[in-house]
Amino acid sequence: MAKPAQSAAPRGEDGLTEQDLEQVRESVRALCAGFPDAYWRELDRDRSYPTDFVQALTKAGFLGVLIPEEFGGSGLGLGAAAAILEEIHKSGGNGSACHAQMYIMGTILRHGSADQKAKWLPAIAKGELRLQAFGVSEPTSGTDTLSLRTTAERDGDVFVVNGQKVWTSRAEHSDLMLLLARTTPKDQVTKRTEGLSVFVVDMREARGKGLEIRPIRTMINHATTEVFFDDLRVPAENLIGELGQGFRYILDGMNAERVLIAAECIGDARWFIAKATAYAGERQVFGRPIGQNQGIQFPIARAYAATEAANLMVEKAARLFEVGEPMGAEANMAKLLASEASWQAADMCVQTFGGYGFAEEYDVERKFRETRLYQVAPISTNLILAFLAEHVLGLPRSY
């Protein structure tokens, strides 16, 4: 995706004006028009991966929006990436099939060597490589990342990986995986945050040679899996940054992830609100449109207000990220507020549609299931509240 034409209007930190961002949004809407509700409905029914859609996004340059121009990307900021994902969801689509590429590659960009950047980033920007899989969560530790058990032990010029990851989405549709593994036993580190390292795993070479991927069928079409490592040999040159500092490297990526997920929730909420508003204006019961009734009007209006308020926090978090300011609290609040707004809008939309809200052909039930995920992933609502209580409000640690 080429940068939009520059104008004289005030610019954000990534050099884009509101007019520029609107050009980006219009381009995404035009692309999404080629993938209507029926496309997503069929994929959901068959639990299929949206290969054509991902290829179209890649070809248009949208998945390389955060990659610097020197590596073949657009070199834009998190605000532009958020706008892209919001528009995908607002159109009725689902960006979860590919959104990880936007924030995963940031670890390579910020902490990788010059050789690693040159090796992977241009190929990712061109679409020759997919970096979609993020191996962090494990069955025994969940979101307690510092207690993960997957190990990577040095053996000459390779690391030997053993362990298991779960909820590793898109592993079957990715060429590369960003893997977080323990390289120093937990009882031998001076700080809990040390002893974890980040590796890039080439899954094209690894499958059948110590890497096994098993799909997990879920209530939504999320292409998620569990991944098993059995003496998988990863070249030492695939270690990102310093040994034992991997947890610190992925934190920035996690904050970016939360902002981008929040933007998707804003898109979902706006889809539900538009859908409910249109239906309420058309549906006639007792001789008048149901939208004339305050019992229908008020929930739609409340969902709209909650969505617009949440969007302000998403925009604030993205701006802070782009200027390199601390934004952990804002990223978490953006994800919390946006996911709650999208769920509020989803529930409202089903209620507005009544029985038809459960019918596949209206797509409400599909989007209802999809947006429910974000109360749980990539971090649960309760953990966000615990973070805010401890780190912002100064209350005692609860876990």
ABEGO torsion letter per residue (X at the ends): XBBBBBBABBBBAAGBBAAAAAAAAAAAAAAAAABBAAAAAAAAAAGBBBAAAAAAAAAAGAAAAABBAAAGBAGBBAAAAAAAAAAAAAAGBBAAAAAAAAAAAAAAAAABBAAAAAAAAAAAAAGABBBABBBABBAAAEABAAABABBBBBBEABBBBBEBBBGBBGAAABABBBBBBBABBAAABABAABGBBBBBBBAAAABGAGBBBBBBBBABBAGBBBBBBBGBBBBAAABBEBBGAAAAAAAAAAAAAAAAAAAAAAAAAAAAAAAAAAAAAABBBGGBBAAABAAAAAAAAAAAAAAAAAAAAAAAAAAAAAAGBBAAAAAAAAAAAAAAAAAAAAAAAAAAAEAAAABAAAGAAAAAAAAAAAAAOABBAAAAAAAAAAAAAGBBBAX
